[in-house]
Every structure is written in C-alpha cells, then in structure tokens.
Amino acid sequence: MEKPLRRLGTQLLTLLARARANEADIRRPLVESLYASPTSLGIGALSGFLLSIAIAHISHDPVMTGCAVIISLIAVARSISAIFYYRKLKSGVARAYRRWELAYELGAWSYAAMLGVLALVTLVRTDDSAIHMLSVSLATGYGAGIAGRNAGRVKIALGQTSLALLPTVVGLWLSGDFGYRTLAIVLFVMIFAMRDITRTTHRIVVEALRGKQEKSLLAAKFERLARYDSLTGLENRMAMQMRLRDLFAQNRRSHDALSILWMDLDKFKEVNDSLGHQVGDGLLRAVAERLTQALGERGHIARFGGDEFVILCPGANRTEAQELAADMLDALHKGLRVGEHFLVNTASIGIAVGPQDGRDAEELMQHADLALYEAKNKGRNRVVSFAWSMKERFHRIHEIETGLRRAVANDELVLKFQPIFEVKSGRIVICEALLRWNHPTLGQISPVEFIPLAESTGTIEEITHWTIDRACEAAAHWPEDVRLAINISLAVLNSGALPTAVIEALVKTGLSARRLELEMTESVFLDDDSHTQHMLKALQQIGLRMVLDDFGTGYSSLSYLRSYRFDSIKIDRSFMTGIATSREDQAIVRAVTLMAEALDMEIVAEGIETHEQLDYARDAGIHNVQGFLMSEPQSVAVMTDMVLRNVTIPAAIAAKSARNGRVRAAVTSSKERRRANG
C-alpha cells in the first residue's frame, strides 16, 4: 500500500503546481466560489456536529468525545466565517481574498482531518458496528460531497478528501475484518475517483470563469474604444458629452460654476497639407500631451474631433477659466517637437461658464462653440468668453442663411446699378450691377453681410446666375457702347458652371460678350492653381472683359497683372479718400496710372465723393470714375433712363445736387410745419 500512497502524493503535488500556474489570473473568483454557498457549508458543519456528538454520546469514550468537541468548534467557526465573508461579497467590500483563502483552507483541512481521525479512533477503540457506521458514513459522505463543492480550489478539495478518507481507510484495514478491508480498498480507489471528479469540475469552472473574464476584457476593450480617442488617448466626443451631462447636473444642484473651454488649433490644415498627415497626427498627440500637462488636476480634457479639444472644469468661474485658457495658449507657444519638425502652433479658445451661460449641457456647449467662432473671426490666437450678444448674432446669421435658400425663389433680391463715367467725355460707359436683398423680416441686408454667408452655404452660385441673367436682360436695352460690370466670387469660379451660365444669359438676351465685364478681387488668386487659370481662360475665350477689383489692397497685385491678362483695374476707394492731402496716396495713384497705360489697360477710380477727388482723378489721367458724387446706385428703370438720355458727369452732379436740395427743403418744411402745429 506504500507505493500507491507515494504515487497519490506525487500526483497531488503535480496537480497543485499546475493549478497554481494556470489559475493565478482567476484565483480571486475561485476563492470567492468557496464562500458562494454558506448554506451548504452550514449543512455540512451541522451534520458533522450532530453525528460526532451522537458518536460521543453512544460510546462514552473520552477520546471520541474530545474529537466530537473539536469537530463542533471547527464547524461553528467555519460557519461564522463563511457567513461573514459572504456578506462582504454581497456588499462588494470584500478585500484580502488571499488571507480568506488561507483561513478557509486551514478550517477545511482541520475539519476533514478531524473527521478522518474520528473514523480511525472509532474503528480502533471500539467494536460497536453502529458507531463504525456513523463515523465511516460521516467521513465518506463528507469526502464525496466536498469533491464537487470545493472544486474551485483543487488543492483544498483534494486535501479534504484525502484527510477525511485516508485515516478511515487505515482504520478499516487495521480492523482485520474481510468486509472492512474490502471497504477500505473501495474507499482508497474512491480517492482517485474523487480526484478525477474534482479535476473535471475544476476544469469546467475554470473555463467558465475564463470565458466570463474574456467577455469582461472584451467588453472593457470595446468600452475603451467607444469612450477614448485612438490617436491621442484622450476621452472622445461621446465620453465628454456624458461627463458634461453628469457634471452639469451635479454642479447645478450645488450651484457651483462649470466652465467649458472649446479649443481649435489655428491653421492645422496647413500642417497636414504641407508636412503630411503623419506629422499632423503627431502634432495632435503632442498637443494632447502638452494640454494634459498644462491642465493638471484642474479639469478633464477630450478630443472633440479633428483638431478641436474640449476642456471641462468643474468649479471654475470665468476668471479661473480665462487663466486656464491663457496657460493653454502659453503651453502651445513654447513649440512642439514632432519628429524632425519643431512646430509653434497657436489656437483659438471659446469659453462658456454654467449655469449663467447655459441652462443645460447642450446649450452650454453651443455657447462655448459660439465663443470659439468669435475668437476665430477676431483673428485667431485668442480667448473669447461667451456673451449673450453672440447668441443674437448667431440667430441673425442663422435666419440669413435660411433666408438665402429661398431668396431667389421668393423674388426678394433686387438689382441696383451704379454708373461709371468716362472722365474725358463725361458720359456713362459702364454700369456696375449691385445686389440688394430685402429680407421679409429683417429688412434691408447689406451685401457685405449676406454675400460671405452665401459663399459659405453654397447659395452664391444660384444668386450669381440670377444676377447675370437679370443684369444682362437690363443691359440689352442700353446702347451698344455701354458696358455691364458684375462682381464674381471665388466660390462661383470654383464651381465650374460660370462659363455655361454666362453663355446662356448672353444667348437669351442677345448681349455682346465684349459688353460684359467680370470683376474679381485678389482673393480669387490666393489658391493659384490650374483650375483658376483654366476658368479665366475659358471666360476670356467667350470674349468677356476681365477686371481686377480693389487693386492695391492685397500683397501680390503686380504678380497677378503679370500672370493674368486684365482689361481693366479699379483703384480701391481707400486710396481716393485722402487723395487731396496725402502725398503717399497721390504717388500710388500716379504709379498705378502709368502702369495701366504701359499695360494698355483701363483704370477706374471708385469712391469719388468730392469735387477735389474728381479733379485729381482727371489731372492724374484716370480713365473712368465711379462714386456718390455723380450718382448713387439706381434702379433698373432710372439707370436705363440715364443711359438713354446720355447723362454726363456735370449733369449727374447737378441732378444729384438738385435732388439733395429738394430733400433738404422737404425736411425743413416738415420741421416748420411741426413747430407751427405746436
């Protein structure tokens, strides 16, 4: 029997070593499974307590009584500890699970060993078969039941089975009876059977726990992917919005401030376009790291998308938020090392502080965005705090953008024409079409306000095509020597449909192509690409005249004149305002006039509002003039009448003076009547 015992011991040691290696990652849940059912543990303890007391009572043997007392004490201690730890598990505050595993292990082995000792003592010290039956049944039942219940910890289960059954086997064998020895052999074999049952049950438990653990890890991975930005490691938009709602609700109850800083990197697109997207991604990572360092424990930062970052600062008032924003900008001004590049980036930041700047999380975010929009409009690289006047402008802009989409269909647009006079002859040679919009609720809206919005919303193309059609229709009734000028934006040139729209308008109205001038500013050439060159050539092939408007306000006008063929240039009104007294403006205007003559181009001076400006334009050799001195923009009917009557500069000035006199007289008469009436 010595070899089988040695082999069993070797297998136990091997099994225990393998169990320690394989179950290290799920040890805690396996330990918790020992305490998962205190009821079954209590029933086992109660059974051992009752049967051992019964054996002691029947035998009146002091040794058996001592064993029964020890078993009872261990049973009570194990039951109490099991209930105590189980409650900790249910409440979620269970800690130091390794110590609890050791406590369970010592209690389980002590209890099993005492059951085995009791069985051995009864078999050796008495011949009473009833006592034998009670003690052997207790040890055997416990050993069999424990194989399944404690399979989560193989070492404990096999130790209990061996400690309970091996002394019993020894006692049965020592009794010398054939039947007892047969039972001893059966119980010895049963230990190996219990080992297999325990291993099988343990494997099932481990696989189940590992499957659960893998699902938990996978769920945690997907949750991280859903909540964190993969590029920078910061929280993403969804996580930030969830955090904002929670913080806003908490701070609203406590009436604490909650600040939102919405940051946008300035000219980030240029970094991507010039250095590549890998450098751009590296810059975003470096910015995220630098901002996190600057923020410290003062708030939470998230990448909202693209090159935008949102910082949430619970408890920060407006002053503290502005100080934090200044720290952020200073951190970026120090420059960032991205690979081989050292980049110094600026940023624009909008601030909104709750609850005064927003009644809920969404409104607060919207107002921070409005403040950011204001910061970018004011020149970038600055911090702007939200003000309610921004909300009013936002609503106005929104109403204008919405109205632009139906302005043409609702016939809300109106064309005005301002005459351009030839200085030498004094007659009208060009009429510039000027767009006006009478909004149904906002009233008259300046083109300076709605044209940029039309460009950004994509409605400028439809508006431009409408303008070309109506302007060509009006010009068709003018003499052949009077030209039509229309302003063209960059957005319309980029669309590619302008040549087709022009040809259709010319064919429909019968207007000659050489009578149509397209005016464009230097902004058209900022993105000097092949598309712009192709479009200008296509328009010139139609026979249109090309005019460079607002000449002198940009930085590359001379290079444009060298690269593109223009028929005319217009001197910006800013040079004519102080022409009578400014030597600098006089020198610039003379130089432009000489250059235009050398390049065989007409030159137009706009913004003529005084006789001194007109006289200087005449003396400087400027070909054409335009301004309020001669005429304000007129309706189609008035402009057509002026052209057909061949109104000249002196006649236009005289007529305008007469009109102004009549207006002044009417105003004076009205005041006198009000005074007479008291």
Buried (B, 14 or more C-beta within 10 A) or exposed (E): EEEEBEEBEEEBEEBBEEBEEBBEEBBEBBBBBBBBEBEEBBEBBBBBBBBBBBBBEBBEBEBBBEBBBBBBBBBEBBBEBBBEBBEBBEEEEBEEBEEBBEBBBEBBBBBBBBBBBBBBBBBEBBEBEEBBEBBBEBBBBBBBBBBBBBBBBBBBBBBBBBBBBBBBBBBBBBBEBEEBBEBBEEBBEBBBEBBEBBBEBBEEBBEEBBEEEEEEEEEEEEEEEEBBBEEBEBBBBEBBBEBBEEBBEEBBEEEBBBBBBBBBBBEBEEBBEEBEEEBBBBBBBBBBBBBBEBBEEBBBBBBBEEBBBBBBBBBBBBEBBBEBBEBBBEBBEEEBEBEEEEBEBEBBBBBBBBBEBBEBBEBBBBBBBBBBBBBBEEEBBBBBBBBEEBBEBBEEBEBBBEBBBEBBEEEBBBBBBBBBBBBEEBBBBBBBBBBBBEBEEBEEBEEEEBBEBBBEBEBBBBBBBBBBBBBBBBBBEBEEEBBBBBBBBBBBBBBEEBBEBBEBBBEEBEBEBEBBBBBBBBEBBEEBEEEBEEBBEBBBEBEBBBBBBBBBBBEEBEEBBEEBEBBBBBBBBEBBBEBBEBEEBBEBBBEBBEBBEEEEBBBBBBBBBBEEBBEBBBEBBBBBBBBEBBBEBBBBEBBBEBBEEEBBBEBBBEBBEEEEEEEEEEEEEEEEEEEEEE
